[in-house]
Amino acid sequence: MSTNPNVQSMTETADRIFEAANTIVEGMAQGTRKQIKDLAVDVGAAVGMEPKEVLGFVNHFAHKTNIAYVTRGKNGGLIKGVRPVKIDKPKKTKKADADSADQNQ
């Protein structure tokens, strides 16, 4: 570990932000959604910093954590829990394609 006081100070700050973000996300109910901006506001209040100062690390935490996942779009945000498995639906063949395949044989 570096003995540079700036590095130690920044590492301690990142650790406080991580602990605050982790505590807030763990306190959420399973399946609930929170905007990353709102999470940054809550984390900033918990560590006594401006939300814009913690937003970069909160964004990194949200995308890399294994206790929640991030979705995009209208209903997007940070959702507590495990991402549901995407089910691949079988492709339907058109009736005309099926009839022409029968006639070719």
N, CA, C and O atoms as a GROMACS GRO file, in nm:
protein
  420
    1MET      N    1   0.085  -0.118   0.000
    1MET     CA    2   0.000   0.000   0.000
    1MET      C    3   0.089   0.124   0.000
    1MET      O    4   0.198   0.125   0.058
    2SER      N    5   0.042   0.225  -0.064
    2SER     CA    6   0.119   0.348  -0.077
    2SER      C    7   0.123   0.423   0.057
    2SER      O    8   0.029   0.418   0.136
    3THR      N    9   0.233   0.492   0.080
    3THR     CA   10   0.247   0.574   0.200
    3THR      C   11   0.212   0.720   0.172
    3THR      O   12   0.222   0.804   0.261
    4ASN      N   13   0.173   0.749   0.049
    4ASN     CA   14   0.134   0.885   0.011
    4ASN      C   15   0.004   0.920   0.084
    4ASN      O   16  -0.094   0.846   0.073
    5PRO      N   17   0.000   1.032   0.158
    5PRO     CA   18  -0.121   1.068   0.233
    5PRO      C   19  -0.242   1.093   0.143
    5PRO      O   20  -0.356   1.068   0.185
    6ASN      N   21  -0.222   1.142   0.021
    6ASN     CA   22  -0.335   1.164  -0.070
    6ASN      C   23  -0.399   1.032  -0.110
    6ASN      O   24  -0.522   1.022  -0.116
    7VAL      N   25  -0.317   0.932  -0.137
    7VAL     CA   26  -0.369   0.802  -0.177
    7VAL      C   27  -0.446   0.740  -0.060
    7VAL      O   28  -0.554   0.684  -0.080
    8GLN      N   29  -0.392   0.750   0.059
    8GLN     CA   30  -0.459   0.694   0.176
    8GLN      C   31  -0.592   0.764   0.202
    8GLN      O   32  -0.692   0.698   0.234
    9SER      N   33  -0.595   0.896   0.188
    9SER     CA   34  -0.718   0.973   0.209
    9SER      C   35  -0.825   0.935   0.108
    9SER      O   36  -0.941   0.916   0.143
   10MET      N   37  -0.785   0.923  -0.019
   10MET     CA   38  -0.882   0.888  -0.123
   10MET      C   39  -0.932   0.744  -0.107
   10MET      O   40  -1.049   0.716  -0.135
   11THR      N   41  -0.846   0.655  -0.064
   11THR     CA   42  -0.886   0.517  -0.042
   11THR      C   43  -0.987   0.508   0.073
   11THR      O   44  -1.085   0.433   0.065
   12GLU      N   45  -0.962   0.583   0.179
   12GLU     CA   46  -1.055   0.585   0.292
   12GLU      C   47  -1.190   0.642   0.250
   12GLU      O   48  -1.295   0.593   0.292
   13THR      N   49  -1.189   0.747   0.167
   13THR     CA   50  -1.313   0.806   0.118
   13THR      C   51  -1.390   0.706   0.032
   13THR      O   52  -1.512   0.692   0.048
   14ALA      N   53  -1.321   0.637  -0.058
   14ALA     CA   54  -1.387   0.536  -0.141
   14ALA      C   55  -1.445   0.424  -0.056
   14ALA      O   56  -1.552   0.373  -0.086
   15ASP      N   57  -1.374   0.386   0.050
   15ASP     CA   58  -1.424   0.282   0.140
   15ASP      C   59  -1.551   0.327   0.211
   15ASP      O   60  -1.645   0.249   0.225
   16ARG      N   61  -1.554   0.452   0.256
   16ARG     CA   62  -1.675   0.504   0.323
   16ARG      C   63  -1.793   0.509   0.226
   16ARG      O   64  -1.906   0.476   0.263
   17ILE      N   65  -1.766   0.549   0.102
   17ILE     CA   66  -1.873   0.555   0.000
   17ILE      C   67  -1.924   0.414  -0.029
   17ILE      O   68  -2.045   0.392  -0.039
   18PHE      N   69  -1.832   0.319  -0.043
   18PHE     CA   70  -1.872   0.181  -0.070
   18PHE      C   71  -1.958   0.126   0.043
   18PHE      O   72  -2.062   0.067   0.018
   19GLU      N   73  -1.915   0.146   0.167
   19GLU     CA   74  -1.992   0.095   0.282
   19GLU      C   75  -2.131   0.157   0.288
   19GLU      O   76  -2.229   0.088   0.315
   20ALA      N   77  -2.140   0.289   0.262
   20ALA     CA   78  -2.270   0.356   0.266
   20ALA      C   79  -2.361   0.305   0.154
   20ALA      O   80  -2.479   0.278   0.177
   21ALA      N   81  -2.306   0.290   0.033
   21ALA     CA   82  -2.387   0.240  -0.079
   21ALA      C   83  -2.431   0.097  -0.054
   21ALA      O   84  -2.546   0.061  -0.080
   22ASN      N   85  -2.341   0.015  -0.004
   22ASN     CA   86  -2.374  -0.124   0.024
   22ASN      C   87  -2.482  -0.135   0.131
   22ASN      O   88  -2.574  -0.216   0.118
   23THR      N   89  -2.474  -0.054   0.236
   23THR     CA   90  -2.574  -0.055   0.343
   23THR      C   91  -2.712  -0.013   0.290
   23THR      O   92  -2.813  -0.074   0.324
   24ILE      N   93  -2.714   0.090   0.207
   24ILE     CA   94  -2.841   0.138   0.152
   24ILE      C   95  -2.904   0.033   0.061
   24ILE      O   96  -3.024   0.008   0.069
   25VAL      N   97  -2.824  -0.028  -0.026
   25VAL     CA   98  -2.879  -0.128  -0.119
   25VAL      C   99  -2.924  -0.253  -0.042
   25VAL      O  100  -3.029  -0.310  -0.074
   26GLU      N  101  -2.848  -0.296   0.058
   26GLU     CA  102  -2.890  -0.412   0.137
   26GLU      C  103  -3.018  -0.384   0.214
   26GLU      O  104  -3.094  -0.476   0.241
   27GLY      N  105  -3.043  -0.257   0.249
   27GLY     CA  106  -3.165  -0.220   0.321
   27GLY      C  107  -3.289  -0.215   0.234
   27GLY      O  108  -3.400  -0.208   0.285
   28MET      N  109  -3.270  -0.218   0.103
   28MET     CA  110  -3.384  -0.216   0.012
   28MET      C  111  -3.453  -0.353   0.012
   28MET      O  112  -3.389  -0.456   0.034
   29ALA      N  113  -3.583  -0.352  -0.012
   29ALA     CA  114  -3.656  -0.479  -0.024
   29ALA      C  115  -3.622  -0.545  -0.156
   29ALA      O  116  -3.587  -0.478  -0.254
   30GLN      N  117  -3.632  -0.676  -0.159
   30GLN     CA  118  -3.602  -0.753  -0.279
   30GLN      C  119  -3.692  -0.709  -0.394
   30GLN      O  120  -3.814  -0.706  -0.380
   31GLY      N  121  -3.633  -0.676  -0.508
   31GLY     CA  122  -3.710  -0.638  -0.626
   31GLY      C  123  -3.744  -0.491  -0.635
   31GLY      O  124  -3.804  -0.448  -0.734
   32THR      N  125  -3.709  -0.410  -0.534
   32THR     CA  126  -3.739  -0.267  -0.541
   32THR      C  127  -3.637  -0.196  -0.629
   32THR      O  128  -3.525  -0.243  -0.647
   33ARG      N  129  -3.679  -0.082  -0.683
   33ARG     CA  130  -3.598  -0.008  -0.779
   33ARG      C  131  -3.562   0.128  -0.722
   33ARG      O  132  -3.642   0.190  -0.653
   34LYS      N  133  -3.442   0.173  -0.753
   34LYS     CA  134  -3.397   0.306  -0.711
   34LYS      C  135  -3.310   0.363  -0.822
   34LYS      O  136  -3.223   0.294  -0.876
   35GLN      N  137  -3.334   0.487  -0.856
   35GLN     CA  138  -3.250   0.554  -0.955
   35GLN      C  139  -3.109   0.571  -0.898
   35GLN      O  140  -3.094   0.594  -0.778
   36ILE      N  141  -3.008   0.560  -0.982
   36ILE     CA  142  -2.870   0.575  -0.937
   36ILE      C  143  -2.847   0.718  -0.885
   36ILE      O  144  -2.769   0.738  -0.791
   37LYS      N  145  -2.913   0.817  -0.944
   37LYS     CA  146  -2.901   0.955  -0.895
   37LYS      C  147  -2.952   0.966  -0.752
   37LYS      O  148  -2.891   1.033  -0.669
   38ASP      N  149  -3.065   0.898  -0.723
   38ASP     CA  150  -3.121   0.901  -0.588
   38ASP      C  151  -3.031   0.827  -0.489
   38ASP      O  152  -3.017   0.869  -0.374
   39LEU      N  153  -2.970   0.719  -0.534
   39LEU     CA  154  -2.875   0.647  -0.450
   39LEU      C  155  -2.755   0.736  -0.419
   39LEU      O  156  -2.705   0.734  -0.307
   40ALA      N  157  -2.709   0.814  -0.517
   40ALA     CA  158  -2.596   0.904  -0.495
   40ALA      C  159  -2.633   1.013  -0.394
   40ALA      O  160  -2.548   1.052  -0.314
   41VAL      N  161  -2.756   1.061  -0.397
   41VAL     CA  162  -2.800   1.161  -0.300
   41VAL      C  163  -2.799   1.101  -0.159
   41VAL      O  164  -2.752   1.164  -0.065
   42ASP      N  165  -2.852   0.979  -0.145
   42ASP     CA  166  -2.855   0.913  -0.015
   42ASP      C  167  -2.714   0.883   0.037
   42ASP      O  168  -2.685   0.902   0.155
   43VAL      N  169  -2.626   0.836  -0.052
   43VAL     CA  170  -2.488   0.806  -0.012
   43VAL      C  171  -2.416   0.935   0.026
   43VAL      O  172  -2.342   0.938   0.124
   44GLY      N  173  -2.436   1.040  -0.051
   44GLY     CA  174  -2.374   1.169  -0.020
   44GLY      C  175  -2.416   1.220   0.116
   44GLY      O  176  -2.334   1.272   0.192
   45ALA      N  177  -2.543   1.205   0.149
   45ALA     CA  178  -2.591   1.247   0.281
   45ALA      C  179  -2.529   1.160   0.391
   45ALA      O  180  -2.499   1.210   0.500
   46ALA      N  181  -2.512   1.030   0.364
   46ALA     CA  182  -2.457   0.940   0.465
   46ALA      C  183  -2.310   0.967   0.494
   46ALA      O  184  -2.266   0.953   0.608
   47VAL      N  185  -2.234   1.006   0.393
   47VAL     CA  186  -2.091   1.030   0.413
   47VAL      C  187  -2.056   1.177   0.428
   47VAL      O  188  -1.940   1.211   0.450
   48GLY      N  189  -2.155   1.265   0.416
   48GLY     CA  190  -2.132   1.408   0.434
   48GLY      C  191  -2.063   1.474   0.317
   48GLY      O  192  -1.982   1.565   0.335
   49MET      N  193  -2.095   1.428   0.197
   49MET     CA  194  -2.035   1.486   0.076
   49MET      C  195  -2.147   1.522  -0.021
   49MET      O  196  -2.262   1.480  -0.006
   50GLU      N  197  -2.111   1.602  -0.121
   50GLU     CA  198  -2.208   1.638  -0.225
   50GLU      C  199  -2.236   1.515  -0.312
   50GLU      O  200  -2.146   1.435  -0.337
   51PRO      N  201  -2.361   1.500  -0.359
   51PRO     CA  202  -2.393   1.386  -0.446
   51PRO      C  203  -2.308   1.380  -0.572
   51PRO      O  204  -2.274   1.271  -0.618
   52LYS      N  205  -2.274   1.495  -0.629
   52LYS     CA  206  -2.193   1.494  -0.752
   52LYS      C  207  -2.051   1.443  -0.725
   52LYS      O  208  -1.985   1.396  -0.817
   53GLU      N  209  -2.003   1.452  -0.600
   53GLU     CA  210  -1.870   1.403  -0.567
   53GLU      C  211  -1.868   1.251  -0.553
   53GLU      O  212  -1.765   1.188  -0.577
   54VAL      N  213  -1.981   1.191  -0.516
   54VAL     CA  214  -1.986   1.046  -0.495
   54VAL      C  215  -2.049   0.973  -0.613
   54VAL      O  216  -2.046   0.850  -0.617
   55LEU      N  217  -2.106   1.046  -0.708
   55LEU     CA  218  -2.180   0.983  -0.818
   55LEU      C  219  -2.094   0.887  -0.899
   55LEU      O  220  -2.143   0.780  -0.937
   56GLY      N  221  -1.971   0.921  -0.927
   56GLY     CA  222  -1.884   0.834  -1.007
   56GLY      C  223  -1.863   0.698  -0.941
   56GLY      O  224  -1.874   0.594  -1.006
   57PHE      N  225  -1.833   0.700  -0.811
   57PHE     CA  226  -1.811   0.573  -0.743
   57PHE      C  227  -1.941   0.497  -0.722
   57PHE      O  228  -1.943   0.374  -0.730
   58VAL      N  229  -2.051   0.568  -0.696
   58VAL     CA  230  -2.181   0.503  -0.680
   58VAL      C  231  -2.221   0.435  -0.811
   58VAL      O  232  -2.275   0.325  -0.810
   59ASN      N  233  -2.195   0.500  -0.923
   59ASN     CA  234  -2.224   0.442  -1.054
   59ASN      C  235  -2.142   0.315  -1.075
   59ASN      O  236  -2.194   0.214  -1.121
   60HIS      N  237  -2.015   0.321  -1.040
   60HIS     CA  238  -1.928   0.203  -1.051
   60HIS      C  239  -1.979   0.092  -0.960
   60HIS      O  240  -1.986  -0.024  -1.002
   61PHE      N  241  -2.015   0.125  -0.838
   61PHE     CA  242  -2.068   0.026  -0.743
   61PHE      C  243  -2.194  -0.039  -0.798
   61PHE      O  244  -2.209  -0.161  -0.792
   62ALA      N  245  -2.286   0.043  -0.851
   62ALA     CA  246  -2.414  -0.008  -0.900
   62ALA      C  247  -2.396  -0.108  -1.014
   62ALA      O  248  -2.468  -0.208  -1.020
   63HIS      N  249  -2.301  -0.081  -1.103
   63HIS     CA  250  -2.282  -0.169  -1.217
   63HIS      C  251  -2.200  -0.293  -1.185
   63HIS      O  252  -2.206  -0.391  -1.259
   64LYS      N  253  -2.122  -0.291  -1.077
   64LYS     CA  254  -2.033  -0.403  -1.047
   64LYS      C  255  -2.077  -0.488  -0.928
   64LYS      O  256  -2.017  -0.593  -0.904
   65THR      N  257  -2.178  -0.447  -0.853
   65THR     CA  258  -2.219  -0.522  -0.735
   65THR      C  259  -2.293  -0.650  -0.774
   65THR      O  260  -2.352  -0.658  -0.881
   66ASN      N  261  -2.289  -0.747  -0.685
   66ASN     CA  262  -2.361  -0.872  -0.712
   66ASN      C  263  -2.490  -0.884  -0.631
   66ASN      O  264  -2.556  -0.987  -0.637
   67ILE      N  265  -2.527  -0.781  -0.555
   67ILE     CA  266  -2.651  -0.786  -0.479
   67ILE      C  267  -2.764  -0.711  -0.548
   67ILE      O  268  -2.878  -0.711  -0.501
   68ALA      N  269  -2.734  -0.647  -0.662
   68ALA     CA  270  -2.834  -0.575  -0.738
   68ALA      C  271  -2.789  -0.569  -0.884
   68ALA      O  272  -2.675  -0.600  -0.916
   69TYR      N  273  -2.880  -0.528  -0.970
   69TYR     CA  274  -2.846  -0.513  -1.112
   69TYR      C  275  -2.907  -0.385  -1.166
   69TYR      O  276  -3.000  -0.330  -1.108
   70VAL      N  277  -2.856  -0.339  -1.278
   70VAL     CA  278  -2.897  -0.212  -1.337
   70VAL      C  279  -2.973  -0.241  -1.467
   70VAL      O  280  -2.930  -0.323  -1.548
   71THR      N  281  -3.085  -0.172  -1.485
   71THR     CA  282  -3.159  -0.181  -1.610
   71THR      C  283  -3.173  -0.040  -1.667
   71THR      O  284  -3.164   0.059  -1.595
   72ARG      N  285  -3.196  -0.034  -1.796
   72ARG     CA  286  -3.211   0.094  -1.864
   72ARG      C  287  -3.356   0.113  -1.904
   72ARG      O  288  -3.436   0.019  -1.900
   73GLY      N  289  -3.389   0.233  -1.943
   73GLY     CA  290  -3.521   0.261  -1.997
   73GLY      C  291  -3.613   0.328  -1.897
   73GLY      O  292  -3.570   0.375  -1.791
   74LYS      N  293  -3.742   0.331  -1.932
   74LYS     CA  294  -3.842   0.400  -1.851
   74LYS      C  295  -3.848   0.345  -1.709
   74LYS      O  296  -3.855   0.422  -1.614
   75ASN      N  297  -3.845   0.215  -1.694
   75ASN     CA  298  -3.851   0.154  -1.562
   75ASN      C  299  -3.713   0.108  -1.516
   75ASN      O  300  -3.701   0.011  -1.441
   76GLY      N  301  -3.612   0.177  -1.562
   76GLY     CA  302  -3.475   0.139  -1.529
   76GLY      C  303  -3.430   0.190  -1.395
   76GLY      O  304  -3.503   0.261  -1.325
   77GLY      N  305  -3.311   0.153  -1.360
   77GLY     CA  306  -3.252   0.193  -1.234
   77GLY      C  307  -3.179   0.076  -1.172
   77GLY      O  308  -3.153  -0.024  -1.238
   78LEU      N  309  -3.146   0.090  -1.046
   78LEU     CA  310  -3.080  -0.016  -0.971
   78LEU      C  311  -3.189  -0.098  -0.904
   78LEU      O  312  -3.270  -0.046  -0.828
   79ILE      N  313  -3.191  -0.227  -0.933
   79ILE     CA  314  -3.294  -0.316  -0.877
   79ILE      C  315  -3.225  -0.418  -0.789
   79ILE      O  316  -3.131  -0.486  -0.832
   80LYS      N  317  -3.272  -0.429  -0.665
   80LYS     CA  318  -3.211  -0.524  -0.572
   80LYS      C  319  -3.252  -0.664  -0.610
   80LYS      O  320  -3.369  -0.689  -0.639
   81GLY      N  321  -3.157  -0.755  -0.610
   81GLY     CA  322  -3.183  -0.894  -0.642
   81GLY      C  323  -3.095  -0.941  -0.756
   81GLY      O  324  -2.999  -0.874  -0.795
   82VAL      N  325  -3.129  -1.057  -0.807
   82VAL     CA  326  -3.053  -1.118  -0.916
   82VAL      C  327  -3.130  -1.098  -1.045
   82VAL      O  328  -3.253  -1.112  -1.048
   83ARG      N  329  -3.060  -1.066  -1.151
   83ARG     CA  330  -3.124  -1.044  -1.280
   83ARG      C  331  -3.196  -1.173  -1.323
   83ARG      O  332  -3.137  -1.280  -1.321
   84PRO      N  333  -3.324  -1.162  -1.361
   84PRO     CA  334  -3.395  -1.281  -1.407
   84PRO      C  335  -3.335  -1.336  -1.536
   84PRO      O  336  -3.285  -1.260  -1.620
   85VAL      N  337  -3.340  -1.466  -1.550
   85VAL     CA  338  -3.285  -1.530  -1.669
   85VAL      C  339  -3.375  -1.500  -1.788
   85VAL      O  340  -3.497  -1.511  -1.779
   86LYS      N  341  -3.313  -1.461  -1.898
   86LYS     CA  342  -3.389  -1.431  -2.019
   86LYS      C  343  -3.424  -1.562  -2.088
   86LYS      O  344  -3.336  -1.644  -2.115
   87ILE      N  345  -3.551  -1.581  -2.117
   87ILE     CA  346  -3.598  -1.703  -2.181
   87ILE      C  347  -3.609  -1.677  -2.330
   87ILE      O  348  -3.677  -1.585  -2.374
   88ASP      N  349  -3.539  -1.760  -2.407
   88ASP     CA  350  -3.546  -1.748  -2.553
   88ASP      C  351  -3.669  -1.822  -2.603
   88ASP      O  352  -3.684  -1.942  -2.582
   89LYS      N  353  -3.756  -1.748  -2.670
   89LYS     CA  354  -3.876  -1.809  -2.726
   89LYS      C  355  -3.842  -1.869  -2.861
   89LYS      O  356  -3.765  -1.810  -2.937
   90PRO      N  357  -3.897  -1.986  -2.892
   90PRO     CA  358  -3.870  -2.044  -3.024
   90PRO      C  359  -3.933  -1.958  -3.133
   90PRO      O  360  -4.042  -1.903  -3.117
   91LYS      N  361  -3.861  -1.947  -3.244
   91LYS     CA  362  -3.911  -1.866  -3.354
   91LYS      C  363  -4.024  -1.940  -3.423
   91LYS      O  364  -4.017  -2.060  -3.448
   92LYS      N  365  -4.128  -1.864  -3.452
   92LYS     CA  366  -4.243  -1.921  -3.521
   92LYS      C  367  -4.220  -1.912  -3.672
   92LYS      O  368  -4.171  -1.810  -3.722
   93THR      N  369  -4.253  -2.016  -3.741
   93THR     CA  370  -4.242  -2.013  -3.887
   93THR      C  371  -4.374  -1.966  -3.944
   93THR      O  372  -4.481  -2.000  -3.893
   94LYS      N  373  -4.365  -1.890  -4.049
   94LYS     CA  374  -4.486  -1.840  -4.112
   94LYS      C  375  -4.555  -1.955  -4.185
   94LYS      O  376  -4.491  -2.049  -4.231
   95LYS      N  377  -4.685  -1.946  -4.194
   95LYS     CA  378  -4.763  -2.052  -4.258
   95LYS      C  379  -4.723  -2.067  -4.405
   95LYS      O  380  -4.716  -2.179  -4.454
   96ALA      N  381  -4.697  -1.959  -4.474
   96ALA     CA  382  -4.659  -1.965  -4.615
   96ALA      C  383  -4.525  -2.037  -4.630
   96ALA      O  384  -4.506  -2.113  -4.724
   97ASP      N  385  -4.432  -2.013  -4.538
   97ASP     CA  386  -4.303  -2.080  -4.544
   97ASP      C  387  -4.320  -2.230  -4.520
   97ASP      O  388  -4.254  -2.311  -4.586
   98ALA      N  389  -4.405  -2.267  -4.429
   98ALA     CA  390  -4.427  -2.409  -4.399
   98ALA      C  391  -4.493  -2.478  -4.518
   98ALA      O  392  -4.458  -2.592  -4.550
   99ASP      N  393  -4.590  -2.411  -4.583
   99ASP     CA  394  -4.657  -2.472  -4.699
   99ASP      C  395  -4.560  -2.489  -4.816
   99ASP      O  396  -4.561  -2.592  -4.883
  100SER      N  397  -4.476  -2.389  -4.840
  100SER     CA  398  -4.381  -2.400  -4.952
  100SER      C  399  -4.276  -2.506  -4.923
  100SER      O  400  -4.227  -2.570  -5.016
  101ALA      N  401  -4.240  -2.527  -4.799
  101ALA     CA  402  -4.144  -2.631  -4.765
  101ALA      C  403  -4.205  -2.770  -4.788
  101ALA      O  404  -4.135  -2.862  -4.831
  102ASP      N  405  -4.335  -2.784  -4.760
  102ASP     CA  406  -4.404  -2.912  -4.784
  102ASP      C  407  -4.414  -2.940  -4.934
  102ASP      O  408  -4.402  -3.055  -4.975
  103GLN      N  409  -4.437  -2.837  -5.015
  103GLN     CA  410  -4.453  -2.857  -5.158
  103GLN      C  411  -4.320  -2.889  -5.226
  103GLN      O  412  -4.318  -2.959  -5.328
  104ASN      N  413  -4.211  -2.840  -5.172
  104ASN     CA  414  -4.080  -2.865  -5.231
  104ASN      C  415  -4.034  -3.008  -5.208
  104ASN      O  416  -3.947  -3.055  -5.281
  105GLN      N  417  -4.087  -3.077  -5.114
  105GLN     CA  418  -4.041  -3.213  -5.083
  105GLN      C  419  -4.110  -3.316  -5.163
  105GLN      O  420  -4.082  -3.435  -5.149
   0.00000   0.00000   0.00000
